[in-house]
Amino acid sequence: MTRVAVTGAAGRMGKTLVQAVAEASGLTLGAAFEHPDSSAIGADAGELAGVGSLGVAISADPSAALDQFDVVIDFTVPAATLELAGACRTGGNGMVVGTTGFSETELAELHAAAADVALFMAPNMSVGVNLVFKLIEIAARALGNTVDVEVIEAHHRHKVDAPSGTAVRMGEILADSLDRDLATDAIYGRQGITGARERQTIGFSTVRGGDIVGEHTVMFAAEGERIEITHRASSRMNFAQGALRAAAYVANQPAGLYDMQTLLDL
């Protein structure tokens, strides 16, 4: 039985993860965490998630509970994820990281943890989204420089980073497949007299509002036709299920860096 810990256990994604673990076979909730100022500290994680008591009280210090879990699932913010990685390196605990918005320096620091622990990272844990990543690569290589490419994403009003980590990953795949440099060729929104569109650019458009769980579209626009590859999430449970699949996988892996493409053999 793999013991799973969940961070941000009082938040929407955290509650969904706790619910998913409670319903999963082969996994059990070993620990649950929140930031020290949370009013949920001390509460039963299962009761808070609406699945009944699981006998796991939400605490604020992962470093004091390293012997209570094998793998931690983390959907928080970069600073908290890096602090968690330091604790897991000490205890040898595996990590599944769905946090986005890392700077290059922060990302390098997190990747360094993979020398000591099994670290699974994905900007999006949905199996469907990761299949879309592969479809985007296939389409970009087939269409080449005959099309203009645009990435459009939409999320709920509480999301703090833009574009989303998933949209950025889509841009990276497009850049690699089309032999472009995302650092110089990305256009994040347009305003004013911008002139004609240059083929080399990769456009990003961001929408924030309401309770949109997550929508991503990559548009390949040519003269006379347009191809769109879209993924729409209607529930956070699909992200949770992907994260649990990753946790079960990481629990049996040596130290190293893993992702959804590896897990799904894509």
DRENPA-3360 file (N, C-alpha, C; in nm, 2 decimals, always signed):
BEGIN
1 = MTRVAVTG = +0.09/-0.12/+0.00/+0.00/+0.00/+0.00/+0.09/+0.12/+0.00 ~ +0.07/+0.21/-0.10/+0.15/+0.33/-0.11/+0.08/+0.44/-0.02 ~ +0.16/+0.50/+0.07/+0.11/+0.61/+0.15/+0.13/+0.74/+0.08 ~ +0.03/+0.82/+0.06/+0.03/+0.94/-0.02/+0.00/+1.06/+0.08 ~ +0.08/+1.17/+0.06/+0.06/+1.29/+0.13/+0.00/+1.40/+0.03 ~ -0.08/+1.49/+0.08/-0.14/+1.59/-0.01/-0.11/+1.73/+0.05 ~ -0.06/+1.82/-0.03/-0.04/+1.96/+0.02/-0.16/+2.04/-0.02 ~ -0.17/+2.15/+0.04/-0.29/+2.24/+0.01/-0.42/+2.17/+0.03;
9 = AAGRMGKT = -0.42/+2.09/+0.14/-0.54/+1.99/+0.16/-0.67/+2.06/+0.19 ~ -0.67/+2.19/+0.22/-0.79/+2.26/+0.24/-0.84/+2.33/+0.12 ~ -0.76/+2.34/+0.01/-0.80/+2.40/-0.11/-0.88/+2.31/-0.20 ~ -0.93/+2.37/-0.31/-1.02/+2.29/-0.40/-0.95/+2.17/-0.46 ~ -0.83/+2.19/-0.50/-0.75/+2.08/-0.56/-0.71/+1.98/-0.45 ~ -0.67/+2.03/-0.34/-0.63/+1.94/-0.23/-0.75/+1.85/-0.18 ~ -0.87/+1.91/-0.17/-0.98/+1.83/-0.13/-1.01/+1.72/-0.24 ~ -1.00/+1.76/-0.36/-1.02/+1.66/-0.47/-0.92/+1.55/-0.46;
17 = LVQAVAEA = -0.80/+1.58/-0.43/-0.70/+1.48/-0.42/-0.72/+1.39/-0.31 ~ -0.76/+1.44/-0.19/-0.79/+1.36/-0.08/-0.91/+1.27/-0.11 ~ -1.01/+1.32/-0.17/-1.13/+1.24/-0.22/-1.08/+1.12/-0.31 ~ -0.99/+1.16/-0.40/-0.95/+1.06/-0.50/-0.86/+0.95/-0.43 ~ -0.78/+0.99/-0.34/-0.70/+0.89/-0.26/-0.79/+0.80/-0.18 ~ -0.89/+0.85/-0.12/-0.98/+0.78/-0.04/-1.06/+0.67/-0.12 ~ -1.08/+0.70/-0.25/-1.15/+0.61/-0.33/-1.07/+0.51/-0.41 ~ -0.93/+0.54/-0.41/-0.84/+0.46/-0.49/-0.80/+0.33/-0.42;
25 = SGLTLGAA = -0.77/+0.23/-0.50/-0.72/+0.10/-0.45/-0.56/+0.11/-0.46 ~ -0.50/+0.05/-0.36/-0.35/+0.05/-0.35/-0.29/+0.17/-0.30 ~ -0.37/+0.27/-0.26/-0.32/+0.40/-0.21/-0.39/+0.43/-0.08 ~ -0.33/+0.50/+0.01/-0.39/+0.54/+0.14/-0.33/+0.68/+0.17 ~ -0.41/+0.76/+0.24/-0.37/+0.89/+0.28/-0.28/+0.88/+0.40 ~ -0.16/+0.92/+0.39/-0.07/+0.91/+0.50/-0.05/+1.04/+0.58 ~ -0.06/+1.16/+0.51/-0.05/+1.29/+0.57/-0.11/+1.39/+0.48 ~ -0.14/+1.51/+0.54/-0.20/+1.62/+0.47/-0.15/+1.75/+0.53;
33 = FEHPDSSA = -0.12/+1.84/+0.44/-0.05/+1.97/+0.48/-0.13/+2.09/+0.43 ~ -0.11/+2.20/+0.51/-0.15/+2.33/+0.47/-0.05/+2.43/+0.52 ~ -0.06/+2.56/+0.48/+0.03/+2.66/+0.53/+0.00/+2.69/+0.67 ~ +0.10/+2.73/+0.75/+0.08/+2.75/+0.90/-0.03/+2.83/+0.94 ~ -0.07/+2.93/+0.86/-0.18/+3.02/+0.90/-0.32/+2.97/+0.87 ~ -0.33/+2.86/+0.81/-0.46/+2.80/+0.77/-0.54/+2.77/+0.89 ~ -0.67/+2.80/+0.88/-0.76/+2.77/+0.98/-0.79/+2.62/+0.98 ~ -0.75/+2.54/+0.88/-0.77/+2.40/+0.87/-0.67/+2.31/+0.94;
41 = IGADAGEL = -0.57/+2.38/+1.00/-0.47/+2.30/+1.07/-0.54/+2.22/+1.19 ~ -0.51/+2.09/+1.20/-0.58/+2.01/+1.30/-0.70/+1.94/+1.26 ~ -0.76/+1.99/+1.15/-0.89/+1.93/+1.10/-0.86/+1.79/+1.04 ~ -0.96/+1.70/+1.04/-0.94/+1.58/+0.97/-0.95/+1.60/+0.82 ~ -0.85/+1.56/+0.74/-0.85/+1.59/+0.60/-0.97/+1.52/+0.52 ~ -1.01/+1.40/+0.57/-1.12/+1.33/+0.50/-1.25/+1.41/+0.53 ~ -1.27/+1.45/+0.65/-1.40/+1.52/+0.68/-1.40/+1.65/+0.60 ~ -1.29/+1.72/+0.59/-1.29/+1.85/+0.52/-1.31/+1.82/+0.37;
49 = AGVGSLGV = -1.27/+1.71/+0.32/-1.29/+1.68/+0.18/-1.43/+1.61/+0.15 ~ -1.51/+1.59/+0.26/-1.64/+1.53/+0.24/-1.65/+1.38/+0.22 ~ -1.54/+1.31/+0.26/-1.54/+1.17/+0.25/-1.55/+1.09/+0.38 ~ -1.56/+1.17/+0.49/-1.57/+1.11/+0.62/-1.43/+1.10/+0.68 ~ -1.42/+1.08/+0.81/-1.29/+1.08/+0.88/-1.20/+0.97/+0.82 ~ -1.07/+1.02/+0.80/-0.97/+0.93/+0.75/-0.86/+0.91/+0.86 ~ -0.88/+0.98/+0.97/-0.78/+0.97/+1.08/-0.65/+1.04/+1.05 ~ -0.65/+1.14/+0.96/-0.53/+1.21/+0.92/-0.56/+1.36/+0.94;
57 = AISADPSA = -0.49/+1.42/+1.04/-0.51/+1.56/+1.08/-0.42/+1.64/+0.99 ~ -0.47/+1.75/+0.94/-0.39/+1.84/+0.86/-0.29/+1.91/+0.94 ~ -0.16/+1.91/+0.90/-0.05/+1.97/+0.97/+0.02/+2.07/+0.88 ~ +0.12/+2.15/+0.94/+0.18/+2.25/+0.87/+0.33/+2.22/+0.84 ~ +0.38/+2.11/+0.89/+0.53/+2.09/+0.88/+0.56/+1.95/+0.82 ~ +0.57/+1.95/+0.68/+0.61/+1.82/+0.62/+0.73/+1.75/+0.67 ~ +0.83/+1.84/+0.71/+0.96/+1.78/+0.76/+0.94/+1.70/+0.89 ~ +0.83/+1.72/+0.96/+0.81/+1.65/+1.09/+0.72/+1.53/+1.06;
65 = ALDQFDVV = +0.69/+1.50/+0.93/+0.60/+1.39/+0.91/+0.65/+1.30/+0.79 ~ +0.78/+1.31/+0.77/+0.84/+1.23/+0.65/+0.83/+1.08/+0.66 ~ +0.81/+1.03/+0.78/+0.79/+0.89/+0.80/+0.65/+0.84/+0.78 ~ +0.56/+0.94/+0.75/+0.42/+0.91/+0.74/+0.37/+0.89/+0.59 ~ +0.46/+0.92/+0.50/+0.42/+0.91/+0.36/+0.54/+0.86/+0.27 ~ +0.50/+0.80/+0.16/+0.60/+0.75/+0.06/+0.62/+0.86/-0.05 ~ +0.51/+0.91/-0.09/+0.50/+1.01/-0.20/+0.41/+1.12/-0.16 ~ +0.45/+1.25/-0.20/+0.37/+1.36/-0.17/+0.32/+1.42/-0.31;
73 = IDFTVPAA = +0.20/+1.46/-0.31/+0.14/+1.53/-0.43/+0.13/+1.67/-0.40 ~ +0.19/+1.76/-0.48/+0.20/+1.90/-0.45/+0.14/+1.99/-0.56 ~ +0.04/+2.06/-0.54/-0.02/+2.16/-0.63/-0.03/+2.29/-0.55 ~ +0.09/+2.36/-0.53/+0.09/+2.48/-0.45/+0.15/+2.60/-0.52 ~ +0.25/+2.66/-0.47/+0.32/+2.77/-0.53/+0.47/+2.74/-0.53 ~ +0.55/+2.79/-0.62/+0.69/+2.76/-0.63/+0.77/+2.76/-0.50 ~ +0.75/+2.87/-0.42/+0.83/+2.88/-0.29/+0.80/+2.76/-0.20 ~ +0.67/+2.72/-0.19/+0.63/+2.61/-0.10/+0.68/+2.48/-0.16;
81 = TLELAGAC = +0.68/+2.46/-0.29/+0.72/+2.34/-0.35/+0.87/+2.32/-0.33 ~ +0.95/+2.43/-0.34/+1.09/+2.42/-0.32/+1.13/+2.38/-0.17 ~ +1.05/+2.44/-0.08/+1.07/+2.41/+0.06/+1.04/+2.26/+0.09 ~ +0.93/+2.21/+0.02/+0.89/+2.07/+0.04/+0.99/+1.98/-0.02 ~ +1.05/+2.02/-0.14/+1.16/+1.94/-0.20/+1.28/+1.92/-0.11 ~ +1.31/+2.03/-0.03/+1.42/+2.02/+0.06/+1.39/+1.91/+0.17 ~ +1.27/+1.91/+0.22/+1.23/+1.81/+0.32/+1.24/+1.67/+0.26 ~ +1.18/+1.66/+0.14/+1.18/+1.52/+0.08/+1.32/+1.47/+0.05;
89 = RTGGNGMV = +1.41/+1.56/+0.01/+1.55/+1.51/-0.01/+1.61/+1.46/+0.12 ~ +1.57/+1.51/+0.23/+1.62/+1.46/+0.36/+1.56/+1.32/+0.39 ~ +1.43/+1.31/+0.36/+1.37/+1.18/+0.39/+1.36/+1.08/+0.28 ~ +1.40/+1.12/+0.16/+1.40/+1.03/+0.05/+1.26/+1.00/+0.00 ~ +1.17/+1.09/+0.03/+1.03/+1.07/-0.02/+1.01/+1.11/-0.16 ~ +0.93/+1.04/-0.24/+0.90/+1.07/-0.37/+0.81/+1.19/-0.38 ~ +0.81/+1.26/-0.50/+0.73/+1.38/-0.52/+0.66/+1.37/-0.65 ~ +0.53/+1.42/-0.65/+0.46/+1.44/-0.77/+0.42/+1.59/-0.77;
97 = VGTTGFSE = +0.48/+1.67/-0.86/+0.47/+1.81/-0.86/+0.38/+1.86/-0.98 ~ +0.27/+1.92/-0.94/+0.18/+1.99/-1.05/+0.19/+2.14/-1.04 ~ +0.27/+2.19/-0.95/+0.28/+2.33/-0.94/+0.34/+2.39/-1.06 ~ +0.30/+2.51/-1.10/+0.35/+2.58/-1.22/+0.39/+2.72/-1.18 ~ +0.45/+2.79/-1.28/+0.50/+2.93/-1.25/+0.64/+2.94/-1.20 ~ +0.72/+2.84/-1.21/+0.86/+2.84/-1.16/+0.94/+2.94/-1.25 ~ +1.04/+3.01/-1.19/+1.14/+3.08/-1.27/+1.24/+2.97/-1.32 ~ +1.33/+3.01/-1.41/+1.43/+2.92/-1.45/+1.52/+2.88/-1.34;
105 = TELAELHA = +1.55/+2.97/-1.25/+1.64/+2.94/-1.13/+1.57/+2.84/-1.04 ~ +1.44/+2.87/-1.01/+1.36/+2.78/-0.92/+1.35/+2.64/-0.99 ~ +1.33/+2.64/-1.12/+1.31/+2.51/-1.18/+1.44/+2.43/-1.18 ~ +1.56/+2.49/-1.19/+1.68/+2.42/-1.18/+1.70/+2.37/-1.04 ~ +1.66/+2.45/-0.94/+1.68/+2.40/-0.80/+1.59/+2.28/-0.78 ~ +1.47/+2.28/-0.83/+1.38/+2.17/-0.81/+1.43/+2.05/-0.88 ~ +1.48/+2.06/-1.01/+1.53/+1.95/-1.08/+1.65/+1.89/-1.01 ~ +1.73/+1.97/-0.94/+1.84/+1.92/-0.86/+1.80/+1.81/-0.76;
113 = AAADVALF = +1.68/+1.83/-0.71/+1.63/+1.73/-0.61/+1.61/+1.59/-0.66 ~ +1.60/+1.58/-0.80/+1.59/+1.45/-0.86/+1.71/+1.37/-0.85 ~ +1.82/+1.42/-0.80/+1.94/+1.34/-0.78/+1.92/+1.26/-0.65 ~ +1.83/+1.30/-0.57/+1.81/+1.23/-0.44/+1.67/+1.16/-0.42 ~ +1.57/+1.20/-0.50/+1.44/+1.15/-0.49/+1.38/+1.12/-0.63 ~ +1.28/+1.04/-0.63/+1.20/+1.02/-0.75/+1.11/+1.14/-0.76 ~ +1.13/+1.22/-0.87/+1.05/+1.35/-0.88/+0.98/+1.34/-1.01 ~ +0.84/+1.35/-1.00/+0.76/+1.35/-1.12/+0.70/+1.49/-1.13;
121 = MAPNMSVG = +0.72/+1.54/-1.25/+0.68/+1.68/-1.28/+0.59/+1.68/-1.41 ~ +0.48/+1.75/-1.40/+0.40/+1.77/-1.52/+0.32/+1.90/-1.50 ~ +0.32/+1.99/-1.60/+0.24/+2.11/-1.59/+0.09/+2.08/-1.59 ~ +0.06/+1.97/-1.63/-0.08/+1.92/-1.63/-0.08/+1.77/-1.61 ~ -0.16/+1.73/-1.51/-0.16/+1.58/-1.48/-0.27/+1.51/-1.56 ~ -0.35/+1.58/-1.64/-0.45/+1.51/-1.71/-0.39/+1.42/-1.82 ~ -0.44/+1.30/-1.82/-0.40/+1.20/-1.93/-0.43/+1.26/-2.07 ~ -0.56/+1.32/-2.07/-0.60/+1.37/-2.20/-0.51/+1.49/-2.25;
129 = VNLVFKLI = -0.47/+1.57/-2.16/-0.39/+1.69/-2.20/-0.25/+1.64/-2.25 ~ -0.20/+1.53/-2.18/-0.07/+1.48/-2.23/-0.08/+1.41/-2.36 ~ -0.19/+1.35/-2.39/-0.21/+1.30/-2.52/-0.22/+1.41/-2.63 ~ -0.28/+1.52/-2.59/-0.29/+1.64/-2.68/-0.15/+1.69/-2.70 ~ -0.06/+1.69/-2.60/+0.08/+1.73/-2.63/+0.14/+1.66/-2.74 ~ +0.12/+1.53/-2.75/+0.17/+1.44/-2.85/+0.11/+1.48/-2.99 ~ -0.02/+1.50/-2.99/-0.09/+1.54/-3.11/-0.04/+1.67/-3.17 ~ -0.02/+1.76/-3.08/+0.04/+1.89/-3.12/+0.17/+1.88/-3.19;
137 = EIAARALG = +0.26/+1.79/-3.13/+0.39/+1.77/-3.19/+0.37/+1.71/-3.33 ~ +0.29/+1.61/-3.34/+0.27/+1.54/-3.47/+0.22/+1.64/-3.58 ~ +0.12/+1.73/-3.54/+0.06/+1.83/-3.63/+0.17/+1.93/-3.67 ~ +0.24/+1.98/-3.57/+0.34/+2.08/-3.60/+0.45/+2.03/-3.70 ~ +0.49/+1.91/-3.68/+0.60/+1.85/-3.76/+0.54/+1.83/-3.91 ~ +0.41/+1.79/-3.91/+0.35/+1.76/-4.05/+0.33/+1.89/-4.12 ~ +0.28/+2.00/-4.05/+0.25/+2.12/-4.12/+0.36/+2.22/-4.14 ~ +0.46/+2.21/-4.05/+0.58/+2.30/-4.06/+0.55/+2.45/-4.07;
145 = NTVDVEVI = +0.62/+2.52/-4.16/+0.60/+2.66/-4.17/+0.49/+2.70/-4.27 ~ +0.40/+2.61/-4.29/+0.28/+2.65/-4.38/+0.17/+2.71/-4.30 ~ +0.18/+2.71/-4.17/+0.07/+2.76/-4.09/+0.12/+2.86/-3.98 ~ +0.02/+2.94/-3.93/+0.05/+3.03/-3.82/+0.00/+2.95/-3.69 ~ +0.07/+2.95/-3.58/+0.03/+2.88/-3.46/+0.00/+2.97/-3.35 ~ -0.11/+2.94/-3.28/-0.16/+3.02/-3.17/-0.20/+2.93/-3.06 ~ -0.18/+2.97/-2.93/-0.22/+2.89/-2.81/-0.32/+2.98/-2.74 ~ -0.44/+2.93/-2.71/-0.54/+3.00/-2.64/-0.58/+2.92/-2.52;
153 = EAHHRHKV = -0.57/+2.98/-2.40/-0.61/+2.91/-2.28/-0.70/+2.99/-2.19 ~ -0.78/+2.92/-2.11/-0.88/+2.99/-2.02/-0.88/+2.91/-1.89 ~ -0.88/+2.99/-1.78/-0.89/+2.93/-1.64/-0.98/+3.02/-1.55 ~ -1.00/+2.97/-1.43/-1.08/+3.04/-1.33/-1.01/+3.17/-1.29 ~ -1.09/+3.25/-1.23/-1.04/+3.38/-1.19/-0.94/+3.38/-1.08 ~ -0.92/+3.27/-1.01/-0.82/+3.26/-0.90/-0.68/+3.22/-0.94 ~ -0.67/+3.18/-1.07/-0.54/+3.13/-1.11/-0.44/+3.25/-1.12 ~ -0.32/+3.23/-1.06/-0.23/+3.35/-1.04/-0.12/+3.36/-1.15;
161 = DAPSGTAV = -0.09/+3.26/-1.23/+0.01/+3.27/-1.33/-0.05/+3.26/-1.47 ~ +0.01/+3.34/-1.56/-0.04/+3.34/-1.70/+0.08/+3.36/-1.79 ~ +0.09/+3.29/-1.90/-0.01/+3.19/-1.94/+0.01/+3.07/-1.85 ~ -0.09/+2.98/-1.86/-0.08/+2.86/-1.77/+0.04/+2.78/-1.80 ~ +0.08/+2.69/-1.71/+0.19/+2.60/-1.73/+0.17/+2.51/-1.85 ~ +0.04/+2.47/-1.86/+0.01/+2.38/-1.98/+0.03/+2.46/-2.11 ~ -0.02/+2.58/-2.11/+0.00/+2.66/-2.24/+0.15/+2.68/-2.27 ~ +0.23/+2.71/-2.17/+0.37/+2.73/-2.19/+0.43/+2.60/-2.24;
169 = RMGEILAD = +0.39/+2.48/-2.19/+0.44/+2.36/-2.24/+0.40/+2.34/-2.38 ~ +0.28/+2.37/-2.42/+0.24/+2.36/-2.56/+0.32/+2.45/-2.65 ~ +0.36/+2.57/-2.60/+0.45/+2.66/-2.68/+0.58/+2.60/-2.69 ~ +0.63/+2.53/-2.59/+0.77/+2.47/-2.60/+0.76/+2.36/-2.70 ~ +0.66/+2.28/-2.70/+0.65/+2.17/-2.80/+0.64/+2.22/-2.94 ~ +0.56/+2.33/-2.96/+0.56/+2.39/-3.09/+0.69/+2.45/-3.13 ~ +0.76/+2.51/-3.04/+0.89/+2.57/-3.08/+0.99/+2.46/-3.11 ~ +0.99/+2.35/-3.04/+1.09/+2.24/-3.06/+1.05/+2.18/-3.20;
177 = SLDRDLAT = +0.92/+2.16/-3.22/+0.88/+2.09/-3.35/+0.90/+2.17/-3.47 ~ +0.89/+2.31/-3.45/+0.90/+2.40/-3.57/+1.04/+2.46/-3.58 ~ +1.13/+2.42/-3.49/+1.27/+2.48/-3.49/+1.27/+2.63/-3.47 ~ +1.20/+2.66/-3.36/+1.19/+2.81/-3.32/+1.24/+2.82/-3.18 ~ +1.25/+2.95/-3.14/+1.30/+2.98/-3.00/+1.19/+3.05/-2.93 ~ +1.13/+2.98/-2.83/+1.01/+3.04/-2.76/+1.05/+3.17/-2.69 ~ +1.18/+3.18/-2.65/+1.22/+3.30/-2.57/+1.21/+3.42/-2.66 ~ +1.23/+3.41/-2.79/+1.23/+3.53/-2.88/+1.11/+3.53/-2.97;
185 = DAIYGRQG = +1.04/+3.42/-2.99/+0.94/+3.41/-3.09/+0.80/+3.41/-3.03 ~ +0.79/+3.40/-2.90/+0.65/+3.41/-2.83/+0.60/+3.55/-2.83 ~ +0.47/+3.56/-2.86/+0.40/+3.69/-2.84/+0.28/+3.67/-2.74 ~ +0.29/+3.74/-2.63/+0.19/+3.72/-2.52/+0.09/+3.83/-2.53 ~ -0.01/+3.81/-2.62/-0.12/+3.92/-2.63/-0.08/+4.02/-2.73 ~ -0.18/+4.09/-2.79/-0.15/+4.19/-2.89/-0.24/+4.32/-2.86 ~ -0.19/+4.43/-2.89/-0.26/+4.56/-2.87/-0.21/+4.66/-2.96 ~ -0.30/+4.74/-3.02/-0.25/+4.86/-3.10/-0.22/+4.81/-3.24;
193 = ITGARERQ = -0.14/+4.90/-3.31/-0.10/+4.87/-3.45/+0.02/+4.77/-3.44 ~ -0.01/+4.65/-3.46/+0.10/+4.55/-3.45/+0.16/+4.51/-3.58 ~ +0.10/+4.55/-3.69/+0.16/+4.51/-3.82/+0.11/+4.37/-3.86 ~ +0.15/+4.32/-3.97/+0.11/+4.19/-4.02/+0.18/+4.09/-3.93 ~ +0.11/+3.98/-3.92/+0.17/+3.87/-3.83/+0.28/+3.80/-3.90 ~ +0.39/+3.78/-3.83/+0.51/+3.71/-3.88/+0.49/+3.56/-3.86 ~ +0.52/+3.48/-3.96/+0.50/+3.33/-3.95/+0.58/+3.27/-3.83 ~ +0.70/+3.33/-3.80/+0.79/+3.27/-3.70/+0.73/+3.28/-3.56;
201 = TIGFSTVR = +0.63/+3.37/-3.54/+0.59/+3.39/-3.40/+0.49/+3.28/-3.35 ~ +0.49/+3.26/-3.22/+0.40/+3.17/-3.15/+0.31/+3.25/-3.06 ~ +0.18/+3.27/-3.09/+0.10/+3.36/-3.01/+0.03/+3.29/-2.90 ~ +0.02/+3.37/-2.79/-0.05/+3.32/-2.67/-0.17/+3.42/-2.63 ~ -0.28/+3.36/-2.60/-0.39/+3.44/-2.55/-0.45/+3.38/-2.43 ~ -0.47/+3.46/-2.33/-0.51/+3.42/-2.19/-0.65/+3.47/-2.15 ~ -0.73/+3.39/-2.10/-0.86/+3.43/-2.05/-0.87/+3.39/-1.90 ~ -0.92/+3.47/-1.82/-0.94/+3.44/-1.67/-1.08/+3.48/-1.64;
209 = GGDIVGEH = -1.16/+3.39/-1.57/-1.29/+3.43/-1.53/-1.37/+3.32/-1.47 ~ -1.45/+3.35/-1.38/-1.55/+3.26/-1.32/-1.48/+3.13/-1.26 ~ -1.54/+3.02/-1.29/-1.49/+2.89/-1.24/-1.44/+2.80/-1.34 ~ -1.39/+2.85/-1.45/-1.34/+2.77/-1.56/-1.23/+2.68/-1.51 ~ -1.25/+2.55/-1.52/-1.15/+2.46/-1.47/-1.02/+2.46/-1.55 ~ -1.03/+2.46/-1.68/-0.92/+2.46/-1.77/-0.95/+2.43/-1.91 ~ -0.92/+2.52/-2.01/-0.94/+2.50/-2.15/-0.81/+2.54/-2.23 ~ -0.77/+2.46/-2.32/-0.65/+2.49/-2.40/-0.68/+2.45/-2.55;
217 = TVMFAAEG = -0.65/+2.54/-2.63/-0.66/+2.51/-2.78/-0.53/+2.56/-2.85 ~ -0.48/+2.47/-2.93/-0.37/+2.51/-3.02/-0.43/+2.52/-3.16 ~ -0.41/+2.64/-3.23/-0.47/+2.66/-3.36/-0.36/+2.66/-3.46 ~ -0.38/+2.59/-3.57/-0.29/+2.59/-3.68/-0.36/+2.65/-3.80 ~ -0.33/+2.78/-3.83/-0.41/+2.85/-3.92/-0.34/+2.87/-4.05 ~ -0.40/+2.82/-4.16/-0.34/+2.84/-4.30/-0.43/+2.91/-4.39 ~ -0.39/+2.94/-4.51/-0.48/+3.00/-4.61/-0.58/+2.90/-4.65 ~ -0.71/+2.92/-4.62/-0.82/+2.83/-4.66/-0.86/+2.72/-4.57;
225 = ERIEITHR = -0.78/+2.70/-4.46/-0.82/+2.60/-4.37/-0.76/+2.62/-4.23 ~ -0.81/+2.56/-4.13/-0.77/+2.58/-3.99/-0.78/+2.45/-3.92 ~ -0.68/+2.41/-3.84/-0.69/+2.29/-3.76/-0.68/+2.34/-3.61 ~ -0.77/+2.29/-3.53/-0.76/+2.32/-3.39/-0.76/+2.19/-3.31 ~ -0.67/+2.19/-3.21/-0.66/+2.08/-3.12/-0.70/+2.13/-2.98 ~ -0.80/+2.08/-2.92/-0.86/+2.14/-2.80/-0.88/+2.04/-2.69 ~ -0.85/+2.08/-2.57/-0.88/+2.00/-2.45/-0.96/+2.09/-2.35 ~ -1.07/+2.04/-2.30/-1.15/+2.11/-2.20/-1.17/+2.02/-2.08;
233 = ASSRMNFA = -1.14/+2.07/-1.97/-1.16/+2.00/-1.84/-1.29/+2.05/-1.77 ~ -1.37/+1.96/-1.73/-1.50/+2.00/-1.67/-1.49/+1.97/-1.52 ~ -1.39/+1.90/-1.47/-1.38/+1.87/-1.33/-1.23/+1.86/-1.30 ~ -1.19/+1.89/-1.17/-1.06/+1.87/-1.12/-1.02/+1.73/-1.10 ~ -1.12/+1.64/-1.10/-1.10/+1.50/-1.07/-1.01/+1.43/-1.17 ~ -1.01/+1.48/-1.30/-0.93/+1.41/-1.40/-0.78/+1.45/-1.37 ~ -0.75/+1.57/-1.32/-0.62/+1.60/-1.28/-0.57/+1.52/-1.16 ~ -0.67/+1.50/-1.06/-0.64/+1.42/-0.94/-0.61/+1.27/-0.98;
241 = QGALRAAA = -0.69/+1.22/-1.07/-0.66/+1.08/-1.11/-0.53/+1.06/-1.18 ~ -0.49/+1.16/-1.26/-0.36/+1.15/-1.32/-0.25/+1.16/-1.22 ~ -0.27/+1.25/-1.12/-0.17/+1.27/-1.02/-0.15/+1.14/-0.93 ~ -0.26/+1.07/-0.91/-0.26/+0.94/-0.83/-0.18/+0.84/-0.92 ~ -0.21/+0.84/-1.04/-0.14/+0.74/-1.13/+0.01/+0.77/-1.13 ~ +0.05/+0.90/-1.13/+0.19/+0.93/-1.12/+0.25/+0.89/-0.98 ~ +0.17/+0.91/-0.87/+0.22/+0.87/-0.74/+0.25/+0.72/-0.73 ~ +0.16/+0.64/-0.78/+0.18/+0.50/-0.78/+0.30/+0.46/-0.86;
249 = YVANQPAG = +0.32/+0.53/-0.97/+0.44/+0.50/-1.06/+0.57/+0.54/-0.99 ~ +0.57/+0.66/-0.93/+0.69/+0.71/-0.87/+0.73/+0.63/-0.75 ~ +0.63/+0.58/-0.68/+0.66/+0.50/-0.56/+0.75/+0.38/-0.59 ~ +0.76/+0.33/-0.71/+0.84/+0.22/-0.75/+0.96/+0.25/-0.83 ~ +1.00/+0.38/-0.84/+1.11/+0.43/-0.92/+1.23/+0.47/-0.83 ~ +1.35/+0.46/-0.89/+1.46/+0.52/-0.82/+1.47/+0.67/-0.84 ~ +1.56/+0.73/-0.77/+1.58/+0.88/-0.78/+1.59/+0.91/-0.93 ~ +1.53/+1.02/-0.97/+1.54/+1.07/-1.11/+1.42/+1.16/-1.14;
257 = LYDMQTLL = +1.42/+1.21/-1.26/+1.32/+1.30/-1.31/+1.22/+1.23/-1.40 ~ +1.09/+1.24/-1.37/+0.99/+1.16/-1.46/+0.88/+1.26/-1.50 ~ +0.81/+1.22/-1.60/+0.70/+1.31/-1.65/+0.59/+1.22/-1.71 ~ +0.48/+1.28/-1.75/+0.37/+1.21/-1.80/+0.40/+1.14/-1.93 ~ +0.48/+1.20/-2.01/+0.52/+1.13/-2.14/+0.59/+1.00/-2.12 ~ +0.67/+0.99/-2.01/+0.73/+0.87/-1.97/+0.63/+0.77/-1.92 ~ +0.54/+0.81/-1.83/+0.44/+0.73/-1.77/+0.35/+0.67/-1.88 ~ +0.31/+0.75/-1.97/+0.21/+0.71/-2.07/+0.28/+0.65/-2.20;
265 = DL = +0.41/+0.64/-2.19/+0.49/+0.58/-2.31/+0.46/+0.65/-2.44 ~ +0.46/+0.79/-2.43/+0.44/+0.87/-2.55/+0.56/+0.93/-2.60;
% end
